[in-house]
Amino acid sequence: MGTKLLRRQKIRHRIRKRIAGTAQKPRFSVFRSNTEVYVQLIDDVNGVTLVAGSSKEKDIAAQKVTRTEKAKLVGEAMARKAKELGIEQVVFDRGGNLYHGRVKNVAEGARAGGLVF
């Protein structure tokens, strides 16, 4: 494993020690690959993913915009899905990535969609 990946793993575990999601206030987990962004709402108490979304979804992937703009669309889509389940508040989990760029845009999109964290 590369040192960059190990560093991110350590940060990820440090974050996960402190935050956990419940059914009422799930964990808003963001995974960022080189090309895509994946987001899940997770209830850690029961170990269940409540809802998931990514930049690979047809309506988002069809749009010809930059990766950062797609990340914002993913955040807005997740907020809509969460609202349908009656979820208003979440705990943000940046997954060891810096709160910058695509990760930040996902968060801003979710906030614009009405999620509170």
Secondary structure as the mmCIF struct_conf table of DSSP 4:
data_model
#
loop_
_struct_conf.conf_type_id
_struct_conf.id
_struct_conf.beg_label_comp_id
_struct_conf.beg_label_asym_id
_struct_conf.beg_label_seq_id
_struct_conf.end_label_comp_id
_struct_conf.end_label_asym_id
_struct_conf.end_label_seq_id
HELX_RH_AL_P HELX_RH_AL_P1 THR A 3 ARG A 18
BEND BEND1 ALA A 23 LYS A 25
STRN STRN1 ARG A 27 ARG A 32
BEND BEND2 ASN A 34 THR A 35
STRN STRN2 VAL A 37 ASP A 43
TURN_TY1_P TURN_TY1_P1 ASP A 44 GLY A 47
STRN STRN3 VAL A 48 SER A 54
TURN_TY1_P TURN_TY1_P2 SER A 55 LYS A 56
BEND BEND3 GLU A 57 GLU A 57
HELX_RH_AL_P HELX_RH_AL_P2 LYS A 58 ALA A 61
TURN_TY1_P TURN_TY1_P3 ALA A 62 ALA A 62
BEND BEND4 GLN A 63 GLN A 63
HELX_RH_AL_P HELX_RH_AL_P3 ARG A 67 GLU A 84
TURN_TY1_P TURN_TY1_P4 LEU A 85 GLY A 86
STRN STRN4 GLN A 89 GLN A 89
STRN STRN5 VAL A 91 ASP A 93
TURN_TY1_P TURN_TY1_P5 GLY A 95 GLY A 96
BEND BEND5 ASN A 97 ASN A 97
BEND BEND6 TYR A 99 HIS A 100
TURN_TY1_P TURN_TY1_P6 GLY A 101 GLY A 101
HELX_RH_AL_P HELX_RH_AL_P4 ARG A 102 ALA A 112
TURN_TY1_P TURN_TY1_P7 GLY A 113 GLY A 114
STRN STRN6 VAL A 116 VAL A 116
#
